[in-house]
Amino acid sequence: MVVTRGDTDMSDKDNKGSMTVAEAGRKGGETVRNERGREFYETIGRKGGATVKAERGRSFYEEIGRKGGETVKAERGAKFYEEIGKKGGDRVKATRGPNFYEEIGRKGGQKVKKLIEEGKRAARAAMDAQAAAGGAAPQEGAAAAPAAPAATPEPTTPSGNE
């Protein structure tokens, strides 16, 4: 017999032992965890995440992450992120030691230096290509580019040495 809220025939002792859907799900999840281990959930989570990424793309995760962050910020305030960031930083420092931050800072600085150098090389290459293209004869039917103004000589002052 299925019991609904309208049924008053059953006493509380007959309803004893029933559980909510949430309780049943929690109990089932705990049983699976005990039988298969936590790694099982990690594995199926990774597989599911890869499937969603393949179907919806990386931008889907960026979007839901942004929305989630905005919701948390609205509920808890920006100060919350400061607190959890500090806790996380302290935990990393305790686990890996203070030298860890020096090491990653050095690596980050090297990466930035490398990116700047690559940017400068790319800019020089673009300027060289532009200069090479500017010095070439105009294509047939193309309008000639206006000539650059001639450099004006700097005024000289007479010196008594000439």
DSSP file with accessible surface (Angstrom, degrees, kcal/mol):
  #  RESIDUE AA STRUCTURE BP1 BP2  ACC     N-H-->O    O-->H-N    N-H-->O    O-->H-N    TCO  KAPPA ALPHA  PHI   PSI    X-CA   Y-CA   Z-CA
    1    1 A M              0   0  172      0, 0.0     2,-0.5     0, 0.0     0, 0.0   0.000 360.0 360.0 360.0 134.5    0.0    0.0    0.0
    2    2 A V        -     0   0  122      0, 0.0     2,-0.5     0, 0.0     0, 0.0  -0.790 360.0-142.9 -91.3 130.0    1.3    3.5   -0.9
    3    3 A V        -     0   0   60     -2,-0.5     2,-0.3     3,-0.0     0, 0.0  -0.823  19.6-177.3 -99.2 128.8    0.9    6.0    1.8
    4    4 A T    >   -     0   0   82     -2,-0.5     3,-1.4     1,-0.0     0, 0.0  -0.744  43.1-102.6-113.8 170.1    0.0    9.5    1.0
    5    5 A R  T 3  S+     0   0  251     -2,-0.3    -1,-0.0     1,-0.3    -2,-0.0   0.800 119.2  60.5 -64.5 -25.1   -0.5   12.5    3.3
    6    6 A G  T 3  S+     0   0   63      2,-0.0     2,-0.5     0, 0.0    -1,-0.3   0.686  81.3  98.4 -76.6 -18.8   -4.2   12.2    3.0
    7    7 A D    <   +     0   0   57     -3,-1.4     3,-0.0     1,-0.2    -4,-0.0  -0.581  38.9 167.6 -74.4 123.5   -4.3    8.6    4.5
    8    8 A T        +     0   0  123     -2,-0.5    -1,-0.2     1,-0.1    -3,-0.0   0.357  57.0  88.4-114.0   3.4   -5.1    8.7    8.1
    9    9 A D  S    S+     0   0  141      2,-0.1     2,-0.4     0, 0.0    -1,-0.1   0.783  74.3  78.4 -71.7 -28.4   -5.7    5.0    8.5
   10   10 A M  S    S-     0   0   58      1,-0.0     2,-0.1     2,-0.0     0, 0.0  -0.638  74.0-140.2 -89.2 138.2   -2.0    4.3    9.3
   11   11 A S    >>  -     0   0   52     -2,-0.4     4,-1.1     1,-0.1     3,-0.8  -0.409  31.1-101.5 -84.7 170.1   -0.6    4.9   12.7
   12   12 A D  H 3> S+     0   0  145      1,-0.2     4,-0.6     2,-0.2     3,-0.2   0.846 120.9  61.0 -61.9 -32.2    2.8    6.3   13.2
   13   13 A K  H 34 S+     0   0  163      1,-0.2     3,-0.4     2,-0.2    -1,-0.2   0.844 102.1  51.8 -68.1 -28.9    4.2    2.9   14.1
   14   14 A D  H <4 S+     0   0   91     -3,-0.8    -1,-0.2     1,-0.2    -2,-0.2   0.817 110.4  48.8 -72.7 -29.0    3.2    1.6   10.6
   15   15 A N  H >< S+     0   0   75     -4,-1.1     3,-1.7    -3,-0.2    -1,-0.2   0.489  85.3 120.2 -87.3  -5.5    5.1    4.6    9.0
   16   16 A K  T 3< S+     0   0  178     -4,-0.6     3,-0.1    -3,-0.4    -3,-0.0  -0.342  70.4  28.3 -63.2 137.5    8.2    3.9   11.1
   17   17 A G  T 3  S+     0   0   71      1,-0.4    -1,-0.2    -2,-0.0     2,-0.1   0.299  86.8 127.6  94.9 -10.8   11.3    3.2    9.1
   18   18 A S    <   -     0   0   79     -3,-1.7    -1,-0.4     1,-0.0     2,-0.3  -0.441  39.9-164.1 -77.4 154.6   10.2    5.2    6.0
   19   19 A M        -     0   0   86     -2,-0.1     2,-0.0    -3,-0.1    -1,-0.0  -0.948  20.1-103.4-137.0 162.2   12.7    7.7    4.7
   20   20 A T     >  -     0   0   76     -2,-0.3     4,-2.5     1,-0.1     5,-0.2  -0.284  37.0-107.8 -77.7 167.1   12.7   10.7    2.4
   21   21 A V  H  > S+     0   0  133      1,-0.2     4,-2.7     2,-0.2     5,-0.2   0.910 121.9  53.1 -61.8 -40.0   14.1   10.5   -1.1
   22   22 A A  H  > S+     0   0   61      1,-0.2     4,-2.5     2,-0.2    -1,-0.2   0.919 109.5  47.7 -62.5 -43.4   17.1   12.6    0.1
   23   23 A E  H  > S+     0   0   89      2,-0.2     4,-2.6     1,-0.2    -1,-0.2   0.915 112.0  49.8 -64.1 -41.2   17.8   10.2    2.9
   24   24 A A  H  X S+     0   0   46     -4,-2.5     4,-2.6     2,-0.2    -2,-0.2   0.917 111.8  48.5 -64.6 -41.6   17.5    7.2    0.6
   25   25 A G  H  X S+     0   0   50     -4,-2.7     4,-2.7     2,-0.2    -2,-0.2   0.916 111.8  49.0 -63.8 -43.0   19.9    8.8   -1.9
   26   26 A R  H  X S+     0   0  144     -4,-2.5     4,-2.5    -5,-0.2    -2,-0.2   0.935 112.0  48.8 -62.6 -43.4   22.4    9.7    0.8
   27   27 A K  H  X S+     0   0  122     -4,-2.6     4,-2.1     1,-0.2    -2,-0.2   0.921 112.5  48.1 -64.4 -42.0   22.2    6.1    2.2
   28   28 A G  H  X S+     0   0   35     -4,-2.6     4,-2.4     1,-0.2    -1,-0.2   0.916 111.2  50.8 -64.3 -41.4   22.7    4.7   -1.3
   29   29 A G  H  X S+     0   0   25     -4,-2.7     4,-2.6     1,-0.2    -2,-0.2   0.902 109.6  50.0 -63.3 -41.4   25.6    7.0   -2.0
   30   30 A E  H  X S+     0   0   85     -4,-2.5     4,-2.6     2,-0.2    -1,-0.2   0.901 109.5  52.0 -64.9 -38.4   27.3    6.0    1.3
   31   31 A T  H  X S+     0   0   64     -4,-2.1     4,-2.3     2,-0.2    -2,-0.2   0.939 111.2  46.3 -63.7 -45.4   26.9    2.4    0.4
   32   32 A V  H  X>S+     0   0   44     -4,-2.4     4,-3.4     1,-0.2     5,-0.6   0.926 112.2  51.3 -62.9 -43.5   28.5    2.8   -3.0
   33   33 A R  H  X5S+     0   0  116     -4,-2.6     4,-2.1     1,-0.2    -1,-0.2   0.928 111.6  47.5 -60.1 -42.5   31.3    4.9   -1.4
   34   34 A N  H  <5S+     0   0  118     -4,-2.6    -1,-0.2     1,-0.2    -2,-0.2   0.865 119.1  39.9 -67.7 -34.8   31.9    2.1    1.1
   35   35 A E  H  <5S+     0   0  145     -4,-2.3    -2,-0.2    -5,-0.2    -1,-0.2   0.892 132.6  20.3 -80.5 -42.1   31.9   -0.6   -1.5
   36   36 A R  H  <5S-     0   0  155     -4,-3.4     4,-0.3    -5,-0.2    -3,-0.2   0.607 102.9-126.2-106.7 -19.4   33.8    1.1   -4.3
   37   37 A G    >X< -     0   0   20     -4,-2.1     3,-0.9    -5,-0.6     4,-0.7   0.027  31.6 -73.7  92.0 163.1   35.7    3.9   -2.6
   38   38 A R  H >> S+     0   0  172      1,-0.2     4,-1.8     2,-0.2     3,-0.5   0.824 123.3  68.4 -63.8 -34.0   36.0    7.6   -3.1
   39   39 A E  H 3> S+     0   0  122      1,-0.2     4,-2.7     2,-0.2    -1,-0.2   0.821  90.3  64.0 -57.8 -31.3   38.1    7.1   -6.2
   40   40 A F  H <> S+     0   0   56     -3,-0.9     4,-2.6    -4,-0.3     5,-0.2   0.940 104.4  45.0 -58.4 -46.8   35.1    5.7   -8.0
   41   41 A Y  H <X S+     0   0   86     -4,-0.7     4,-2.2    -3,-0.5    -1,-0.2   0.881 111.7  52.8 -66.5 -37.2   33.3    9.1   -7.7
   42   42 A E  H  X S+     0   0   76     -4,-1.8     4,-2.3     2,-0.2    -1,-0.2   0.926 111.1  47.6 -62.6 -42.7   36.4   10.9   -8.8
   43   43 A T  H  X S+     0   0   57     -4,-2.7     4,-2.4     2,-0.2    -2,-0.2   0.944 114.2  43.8 -65.0 -48.8   36.6    8.7  -11.9
   44   44 A I  H  X S+     0   0   73     -4,-2.6     4,-2.6     1,-0.2    -1,-0.2   0.853 112.4  54.9 -69.9 -29.4   33.0    9.0  -12.9
   45   45 A G  H  X S+     0   0   46     -4,-2.2     4,-2.6    -5,-0.2    -1,-0.2   0.921 109.1  47.0 -65.0 -43.8   33.1   12.8  -12.2
   46   46 A R  H  X S+     0   0  163     -4,-2.3     4,-2.5     2,-0.2    -2,-0.2   0.921 113.1  49.1 -63.1 -43.9   36.1   13.2  -14.5
   47   47 A K  H  X S+     0   0  140     -4,-2.4     4,-2.1     1,-0.2    -2,-0.2   0.931 112.8  47.1 -62.1 -44.6   34.4   11.1  -17.2
   48   48 A G  H  X S+     0   0   36     -4,-2.6     4,-2.5     1,-0.2    -2,-0.2   0.913 111.9  50.7 -63.7 -41.7   31.2   13.1  -16.9
   49   49 A G  H  X S+     0   0   23     -4,-2.6     4,-2.6     1,-0.2    -1,-0.2   0.905 109.6  50.3 -62.5 -40.6   33.0   16.4  -17.0
   50   50 A A  H  X S+     0   0   62     -4,-2.5     4,-2.3     2,-0.2    -1,-0.2   0.899 110.5  50.3 -65.0 -38.6   34.9   15.4  -20.1
   51   51 A T  H  X S+     0   0   72     -4,-2.1     4,-2.2     2,-0.2    -2,-0.2   0.939 111.8  46.8 -64.6 -45.8   31.6   14.4  -21.8
   52   52 A V  H  X>S+     0   0   41     -4,-2.5     4,-3.4     1,-0.2     5,-0.5   0.920 112.0  51.2 -63.3 -41.9   30.0   17.8  -20.9
   53   53 A K  H  X5S+     0   0  118     -4,-2.6     4,-2.1     1,-0.2    -1,-0.2   0.914 110.7  48.9 -61.9 -40.8   33.1   19.6  -22.1
   54   54 A A  H  <5S+     0   0   90     -4,-2.3    -1,-0.2    -5,-0.2    -2,-0.2   0.880 118.7  39.7 -66.0 -36.9   33.0   17.7  -25.4
   55   55 A E  H  <5S+     0   0  144     -4,-2.2    -2,-0.2    -5,-0.2    -1,-0.2   0.898 132.9  19.3 -79.6 -41.5   29.3   18.5  -25.9
   56   56 A R  H  <5S-     0   0  148     -4,-3.4     4,-0.3    -5,-0.2    -3,-0.2   0.573 101.5-127.4-110.2 -15.7   29.1   22.1  -24.7
   57   57 A G    >X< -     0   0   27     -4,-2.1     3,-1.0    -5,-0.5     4,-0.7   0.025  34.3 -70.3  88.5 165.4   32.7   23.3  -24.8
   58   58 A R  H >> S+     0   0  171      1,-0.2     4,-1.9     2,-0.2     3,-0.5   0.829 123.8  68.9 -63.9 -32.4   34.9   25.0  -22.4
   59   59 A S  H 3> S+     0   0   77      1,-0.2     4,-2.6     2,-0.2    -1,-0.2   0.809  90.4  63.4 -61.1 -27.5   32.9   28.2  -22.5
   60   60 A F  H <> S+     0   0   54     -3,-1.0     4,-2.6    -4,-0.3     5,-0.3   0.945 105.3  44.3 -60.9 -46.5   30.0   26.4  -20.7
   61   61 A Y  H <X S+     0   0   84     -4,-0.7     4,-2.3    -3,-0.5    -2,-0.2   0.883 112.2  52.8 -67.2 -37.0   32.2   25.8  -17.6
   62   62 A E  H  X S+     0   0  108     -4,-1.9     4,-2.3     2,-0.2    -1,-0.2   0.927 111.1  47.8 -61.5 -43.1   33.5   29.4  -17.8
   63   63 A E  H  X S+     0   0   77     -4,-2.6     4,-2.6     2,-0.2    -2,-0.2   0.940 114.1  43.5 -65.9 -48.4   29.9   30.7  -17.8
   64   64 A I  H  X S+     0   0   77     -4,-2.6     4,-2.5     1,-0.2    -1,-0.2   0.865 113.7  52.9 -69.7 -30.8   28.6   28.5  -14.9
   65   65 A G  H  X S+     0   0   46     -4,-2.3     4,-2.5    -5,-0.3    -1,-0.2   0.919 110.3  47.1 -66.0 -42.3   31.7   29.3  -12.9
   66   66 A R  H  X S+     0   0  110     -4,-2.3     4,-2.5    -5,-0.2    -2,-0.2   0.942 113.5  47.9 -63.6 -45.5   31.1   33.0  -13.5
   67   67 A K  H  X S+     0   0  111     -4,-2.6     4,-2.3     1,-0.2    -2,-0.2   0.917 112.6  49.1 -62.0 -43.4   27.5   32.8  -12.5
   68   68 A G  H  X S+     0   0   35     -4,-2.5     4,-2.6     1,-0.2    -1,-0.2   0.911 110.8  50.2 -63.0 -41.7   28.3   30.7   -9.4
   69   69 A G  H  X S+     0   0   24     -4,-2.5     4,-2.5     1,-0.2    -1,-0.2   0.902 110.0  49.9 -63.2 -40.4   30.9   33.2   -8.4
   70   70 A E  H  X S+     0   0  102     -4,-2.5     4,-2.4     2,-0.2    -1,-0.2   0.905 111.0  50.1 -64.7 -39.8   28.5   36.1   -8.8
   71   71 A T  H  X S+     0   0   73     -4,-2.3     4,-2.4     2,-0.2    -2,-0.2   0.939 112.2  46.2 -64.2 -46.4   25.9   34.3   -6.7
   72   72 A V  H  X>S+     0   0   43     -4,-2.6     4,-3.4     1,-0.2     5,-0.6   0.921 112.5  51.0 -62.8 -42.0   28.4   33.5   -3.9
   73   73 A K  H  X5S+     0   0  123     -4,-2.5     4,-2.0     1,-0.2    -1,-0.2   0.913 111.4  47.9 -62.3 -40.9   29.6   37.1   -4.0
   74   74 A A  H  <5S+     0   0   87     -4,-2.4    -1,-0.2    -5,-0.2    -2,-0.2   0.890 118.9  39.9 -66.8 -38.0   26.1   38.4   -3.7
   75   75 A E  H  <5S+     0   0  141     -4,-2.4    -2,-0.2    -5,-0.2    -1,-0.2   0.889 134.0  17.7 -77.9 -41.5   25.2   36.1   -0.8
   76   76 A R  H  <5S-     0   0  155     -4,-3.4     4,-0.3    -5,-0.2    -3,-0.2   0.588 102.3-123.6-111.3 -17.6   28.5   36.3    1.1
   77   77 A G    >X< -     0   0   27     -4,-2.0     3,-1.0    -5,-0.6     4,-0.6   0.044  33.0 -75.6  91.1 161.3   30.2   39.4   -0.1
   78   78 A A  H >> S+     0   0   54      1,-0.3     4,-1.3     2,-0.2     3,-0.7   0.800 123.5  70.3 -65.1 -28.7   33.7   40.0   -1.6
   79   79 A K  H 3> S+     0   0  128      1,-0.2     4,-2.3     2,-0.2    -1,-0.3   0.836  88.3  65.0 -58.8 -32.4   35.2   39.7    1.9
   80   80 A F  H <> S+     0   0   41     -3,-1.0     4,-2.6    -4,-0.3     5,-0.3   0.913  99.7  50.7 -57.7 -42.8   34.4   35.9    1.8
   81   81 A Y  H <X S+     0   0   90     -3,-0.7     4,-2.2    -4,-0.6    -1,-0.2   0.873 108.0  53.0 -66.2 -34.9   36.8   35.5   -1.2
   82   82 A E  H  X S+     0   0  119     -4,-1.3     4,-2.2     2,-0.2    -1,-0.2   0.933 110.8  47.7 -62.1 -43.8   39.6   37.3    0.8
   83   83 A E  H  X S+     0   0  102     -4,-2.3     4,-2.5     2,-0.2    -2,-0.2   0.930 114.2  43.6 -65.2 -46.8   39.0   34.9    3.7
   84   84 A I  H  X S+     0   0   72     -4,-2.6     4,-2.5     1,-0.2    -1,-0.2   0.858 112.7  53.9 -71.6 -30.1   39.1   31.7    1.7
   85   85 A G  H  X S+     0   0   46     -4,-2.2     4,-2.6    -5,-0.3    -1,-0.2   0.920 110.1  46.8 -65.0 -42.9   42.0   32.9   -0.3
   86   86 A K  H  X S+     0   0  132     -4,-2.2     4,-2.8     2,-0.2     5,-0.2   0.931 112.6  49.6 -64.9 -43.9   44.0   33.6    2.9
   87   87 A K  H  X S+     0   0  148     -4,-2.5     4,-2.2     1,-0.2    -2,-0.2   0.924 112.7  47.6 -61.0 -43.8   43.0   30.2    4.3
   88   88 A G  H  X S+     0   0   36     -4,-2.5     4,-2.5     2,-0.2    -1,-0.2   0.919 112.2  49.2 -63.6 -43.2   44.1   28.5    1.1
   89   89 A G  H  X S+     0   0   22     -4,-2.6     4,-2.5     1,-0.2    -2,-0.2   0.912 111.3  49.2 -63.0 -41.8   47.4   30.4    1.0
   90   90 A D  H  X S+     0   0   79     -4,-2.8     4,-2.4     2,-0.2    -1,-0.2   0.895 110.6  51.2 -64.3 -37.7   48.1   29.5    4.6
   91   91 A R  H  X S+     0   0  184     -4,-2.2     4,-2.3    -5,-0.2    -2,-0.2   0.927 111.0  47.1 -66.4 -43.2   47.3   25.9    3.9
   92   92 A V  H  X>S+     0   0   47     -4,-2.5     4,-3.6     2,-0.2     5,-0.5   0.928 111.9  51.3 -63.6 -42.9   49.7   25.8    0.9
   93   93 A K  H  X5S+     0   0  111     -4,-2.5     4,-1.8     1,-0.2    -2,-0.2   0.915 112.1  46.3 -61.2 -41.9   52.4   27.5    2.9
   94   94 A A  H  <5S+     0   0   86     -4,-2.4    -1,-0.2     2,-0.2    -2,-0.2   0.876 119.6  40.7 -68.2 -36.3   52.0   24.9    5.7
   95   95 A T  H  <5S+     0   0  102     -4,-2.3    -2,-0.2    -5,-0.2    -3,-0.2   0.925 131.6  20.7 -78.5 -45.4   52.0   22.0    3.3
   96   96 A R  H  <5S-     0   0  162     -4,-3.6    -3,-0.2    -5,-0.2     4,-0.2   0.547 105.8-118.5-105.9 -13.1   54.7   23.1    0.8
   97   97 A G    ><< -     0   0   23     -4,-1.8     3,-1.3    -5,-0.5     4,-0.5   0.073  32.1 -77.3  91.4 159.1   56.7   25.6    2.9
   98   98 A P  T >> S+     0   0   78      0, 0.0     4,-1.0     0, 0.0     3,-0.7   0.776 122.9  67.9 -67.1 -24.8   57.4   29.4    2.3
   99   99 A N  H 3> S+     0   0  111      1,-0.2     4,-2.4     2,-0.2     5,-0.2   0.749  85.2  72.8 -66.5 -21.2   60.0   28.7   -0.4
  100  100 A F  H <> S+     0   0   41     -3,-1.3     4,-2.7     1,-0.2     5,-0.3   0.920  96.0  48.8 -58.2 -44.6   57.2   27.4   -2.6
  101  101 A Y  H <> S+     0   0   91     -3,-0.7     4,-2.1    -4,-0.5    -1,-0.2   0.876 109.6  52.1 -66.1 -36.5   56.0   30.9   -3.2
  102  102 A E  H  X S+     0   0  115     -4,-1.0     4,-2.3     2,-0.2    -1,-0.2   0.928 111.1  48.8 -62.0 -42.8   59.5   32.2   -4.0
  103  103 A E  H  X S+     0   0   86     -4,-2.4     4,-2.5     1,-0.2    -2,-0.2   0.945 113.6  43.3 -64.2 -48.1   59.8   29.4   -6.5
  104  104 A I  H  X S+     0   0   71     -4,-2.7     4,-2.6     1,-0.2    -1,-0.2   0.854 112.5  54.7 -70.8 -29.4   56.5   30.0   -8.3
  105  105 A G  H  X S+     0   0   46     -4,-2.1     4,-2.5    -5,-0.3    -1,-0.2   0.919 109.2  47.4 -65.2 -41.7   57.1   33.7   -8.2
  106  106 A R  H  X S+     0   0  145     -4,-2.3     4,-2.4     2,-0.2    -2,-0.2   0.935 113.2  48.4 -64.6 -44.7   60.5   33.2   -9.9
  107  107 A K  H  X S+     0   0  118     -4,-2.5     4,-2.2     1,-0.2    -2,-0.2   0.911 111.9  49.7 -62.5 -41.5   58.9   30.9  -12.5
  108  108 A G  H  X S+     0   0   35     -4,-2.6     4,-2.5     2,-0.2    -1,-0.2   0.916 110.2  50.4 -63.5 -41.9   56.1   33.4  -13.1
  109  109 A G  H  X S+     0   0   43     -4,-2.5     4,-2.6     1,-0.2    -2,-0.2   0.904 110.1  50.0 -62.7 -40.3   58.6   36.2  -13.5
  110  110 A Q  H  X S+     0   0  121     -4,-2.4     4,-2.5     2,-0.2    -1,-0.2   0.899 110.3  50.9 -64.4 -39.3   60.6   34.2  -16.0
  111  111 A K  H  X S+     0   0  113     -4,-2.2     4,-2.6     2,-0.2    -2,-0.2   0.931 110.7  48.0 -64.2 -43.9   57.3   33.5  -17.9
  112  112 A V  H  X S+     0   0   82     -4,-2.5     4,-2.5     2,-0.2    -2,-0.2   0.932 111.1  51.0 -62.6 -44.3   56.4   37.1  -18.1
  113  113 A K  H  X S+     0   0  133     -4,-2.6     4,-2.4     1,-0.2    -1,-0.2   0.928 110.9  48.9 -58.6 -44.0   60.0   38.0  -19.2
  114  114 A K  H  X S+     0   0  105     -4,-2.5     4,-2.6     1,-0.2    -1,-0.2   0.918 110.8  49.8 -63.1 -43.3   59.7   35.4  -22.0
  115  115 A L  H  X S+     0   0   86     -4,-2.6     4,-2.4     2,-0.2    -1,-0.2   0.892 109.8  51.0 -64.0 -39.3   56.3   36.7  -23.1
  116  116 A I  H  X S+     0   0   91     -4,-2.5     4,-2.5     2,-0.2    -1,-0.2   0.935 110.5  49.0 -63.3 -45.3   57.6   40.3  -23.3
  117  117 A E  H  X S+     0   0   83     -4,-2.4     4,-2.6     1,-0.2    -2,-0.2   0.920 111.2  49.7 -60.6 -43.0   60.5   39.2  -25.4
  118  118 A E  H  X S+     0   0   80     -4,-2.6     4,-2.5     1,-0.2    -1,-0.2   0.905 110.5  51.0 -62.4 -39.9   58.2   37.3  -27.7
  119  119 A G  H  X S+     0   0   42     -4,-2.4     4,-2.4     2,-0.2    -2,-0.2   0.909 110.2  48.5 -63.6 -42.1   56.0   40.3  -28.0
  120  120 A K  H  X S+     0   0  125     -4,-2.5     4,-2.6     2,-0.2    -2,-0.2   0.915 111.5  50.0 -65.0 -42.2   58.9   42.6  -28.9
  121  121 A R  H  X S+     0   0  129     -4,-2.6     4,-2.7     2,-0.2    -2,-0.2   0.925 111.6  48.6 -61.1 -43.7   60.2   40.1  -31.5
  122  122 A A  H  X S+     0   0   62     -4,-2.5     4,-2.4     1,-0.2    -2,-0.2   0.907 111.3  49.9 -63.9 -39.8   56.7   39.9  -33.0
  123  123 A A  H  X S+     0   0   51     -4,-2.4     4,-2.5     2,-0.2    -1,-0.2   0.915 111.6  48.2 -65.4 -42.6   56.4   43.7  -33.1
  124  124 A R  H  X S+     0   0  140     -4,-2.6     4,-2.8     2,-0.2    -2,-0.2   0.923 111.7  50.2 -62.7 -42.4   59.8   44.0  -34.8
  125  125 A A  H  X S+     0   0   58     -4,-2.7     4,-2.6     1,-0.2    -2,-0.2   0.903 111.1  49.0 -62.7 -40.0   58.9   41.4  -37.3
  126  126 A A  H  X S+     0   0   60     -4,-2.4     4,-2.5     2,-0.2    -1,-0.2   0.911 112.3  47.7 -66.3 -40.5   55.6   43.2  -38.1
  127  127 A M  H  X S+     0   0  125     -4,-2.5     4,-2.7     2,-0.2    -2,-0.2   0.911 112.4  49.5 -67.1 -40.0   57.5   46.5  -38.4
  128  128 A D  H  X S+     0   0  111     -4,-2.8     4,-2.6     2,-0.2    -2,-0.2   0.918 112.2  48.0 -62.8 -42.9   60.1   44.9  -40.7
  129  129 A A  H  X S+     0   0   63     -4,-2.6     4,-2.4     2,-0.2    -2,-0.2   0.906 112.6  48.9 -65.2 -38.6   57.3   43.3  -42.8
  130  130 A Q  H  X S+     0   0  145     -4,-2.5     4,-2.4     2,-0.2    -2,-0.2   0.916 112.0  48.4 -67.3 -40.5   55.5   46.7  -43.0
  131  131 A A  H  X S+     0   0   70     -4,-2.7     4,-1.6     2,-0.2    -2,-0.2   0.911 112.1  49.2 -66.0 -40.6   58.7   48.4  -44.0
  132  132 A A  H  X S+     0   0   72     -4,-2.6     4,-0.7     1,-0.2    -2,-0.2   0.906 112.8  47.2 -65.1 -39.1   59.4   45.8  -46.7
  133  133 A A  H  < S+     0   0   73     -4,-2.4     3,-0.5     1,-0.2    -2,-0.2   0.873 110.2  53.2 -70.8 -34.3   55.9   46.1  -48.0
  134  134 A G  H  < S+     0   0   66     -4,-2.4    -1,-0.2     1,-0.2    -2,-0.2   0.819 107.8  51.1 -70.7 -28.4   56.1   49.9  -48.0
  135  135 A G  H  < S+     0   0   70     -4,-1.6    -1,-0.2    -5,-0.2    -2,-0.2   0.627  90.8  98.2 -85.8 -10.4   59.3   49.8  -50.1
  136  136 A A  S  < S-     0   0   63     -4,-0.7     3,-0.1    -3,-0.5    -3,-0.0  -0.364  87.7 -94.5 -77.5 155.5   57.9   47.5  -52.8
  137  137 A A        -     0   0   89      1,-0.1    -1,-0.1    -2,-0.1     3,-0.1  -0.432  49.3-101.5 -67.3 140.5   56.6   48.9  -56.0
  138  138 A P        -     0   0   89      0, 0.0    -1,-0.1     0, 0.0     3,-0.1  -0.322  40.5-105.9 -63.9 147.6   52.9   49.5  -56.0
  139  139 A Q    >   -     0   0  161      1,-0.1     3,-2.1     4,-0.1     2,-0.0  -0.348  46.8 -83.4 -71.5 155.3   50.8   46.9  -57.7
  140  140 A E  T 3  S+     0   0  203      1,-0.3    -1,-0.1    -3,-0.1     3,-0.1  -0.318 116.7  14.6 -61.1 131.4   49.3   47.7  -61.0
  141  141 A G  T 3  S+     0   0   86      1,-0.3    -1,-0.3    -3,-0.1     2,-0.3   0.324  98.9 120.4  87.0  -9.6   46.0   49.5  -60.6
  142  142 A A  S <  S-     0   0   54     -3,-2.1    -1,-0.3     1,-0.1     2,-0.2  -0.637  70.4-109.2 -89.0 147.2   46.7   50.3  -57.0
  143  143 A A        -     0   0   96     -2,-0.3     2,-0.2    -3,-0.1    -4,-0.1  -0.504  35.8-113.3 -73.7 140.2   46.9   53.9  -55.8
  144  144 A A        -     0   0   77     -2,-0.2    -1,-0.1    -6,-0.1     3,-0.1  -0.521  29.6-116.5 -74.2 141.7   50.3   55.1  -54.9
  145  145 A A        -     0   0   87     -2,-0.2    -1,-0.1     1,-0.1     3,-0.1  -0.502  38.1 -98.1 -74.9 145.0   50.8   55.8  -51.2
  146  146 A P        -     0   0  125      0, 0.0    -1,-0.1     0, 0.0     2,-0.1  -0.367  44.2-107.4 -64.3 144.6   51.7   59.5  -50.5
  147  147 A A        -     0   0   95      1,-0.1     3,-0.1    -3,-0.1    -3,-0.0  -0.395  34.2-105.1 -72.1 149.3   55.4   60.0  -50.1
  148  148 A A        -     0   0   89      1,-0.1    -1,-0.1    -2,-0.1     3,-0.1  -0.461  45.5 -96.7 -71.0 144.4   56.7   60.7  -46.6
  149  149 A P        -     0   0  124      0, 0.0    -1,-0.1     0, 0.0     2,-0.1  -0.339  44.6-104.2 -63.0 145.5   57.6   64.3  -46.0
  150  150 A A        -     0   0   90      1,-0.1     2,-0.2    -3,-0.1    -3,-0.0  -0.411  37.8-105.3 -70.0 145.0   61.2   65.1  -46.5
  151  151 A A        -     0   0   98     -2,-0.1    -1,-0.1    -3,-0.1    -3,-0.0  -0.505  32.4-134.0 -71.3 132.6   63.2   65.6  -43.4
  152  152 A T        -     0   0  125     -2,-0.2    -1,-0.1    -3,-0.1     2,-0.1  -0.762  22.8-115.0 -89.0 135.5   64.0   69.2  -42.8
  153  153 A P        -     0   0  118      0, 0.0     3,-0.1     0, 0.0    -1,-0.1  -0.369  32.5-107.5 -69.1 147.1   67.5   70.0  -41.8
  154  154 A E        -     0   0  167      1,-0.1     2,-0.0    -2,-0.1     0, 0.0  -0.508  41.4-101.2 -72.0 141.3   68.0   71.4  -38.4
  155  155 A P        -     0   0  125      0, 0.0     2,-0.4     0, 0.0    -1,-0.1  -0.386  38.5-143.7 -63.8 141.2   69.0   75.0  -38.4
  156  156 A T        -     0   0  127     -3,-0.1     0, 0.0    -2,-0.0     0, 0.0  -0.827   0.5-140.8-106.8 147.1   72.6   75.6  -37.9
  157  157 A T        -     0   0  118     -2,-0.4     2,-0.1     1,-0.0     0, 0.0  -0.880  30.2-108.1-104.4 137.1   74.2   78.3  -36.0
  158  158 A P        -     0   0  128      0, 0.0     2,-0.4     0, 0.0    -1,-0.0  -0.429  37.1-168.2 -64.3 133.1   77.3   79.8  -37.4
  159  159 A S    >   -     0   0   59     -2,-0.1     3,-1.1     1,-0.0    -3,-0.0  -0.902  31.1-120.5-117.6 156.5   80.3   78.9  -35.3
  160  160 A G  T 3  S+     0   0   81     -2,-0.4    -1,-0.0     1,-0.2     0, 0.0   0.489  98.7  79.8 -77.4   6.9   83.6   80.5  -35.7
  161  161 A N  T 3         0   0  155      0, 0.0    -1,-0.2     0, 0.0     0, 0.0   0.549 360.0 360.0 -92.7  -6.3   85.3   77.2  -36.6
  162  162 A E    <         0   0  198     -3,-1.1     0, 0.0     0, 0.0     0, 0.0  -0.395 360.0 360.0 -91.5 360.0   84.3   77.0  -40.2
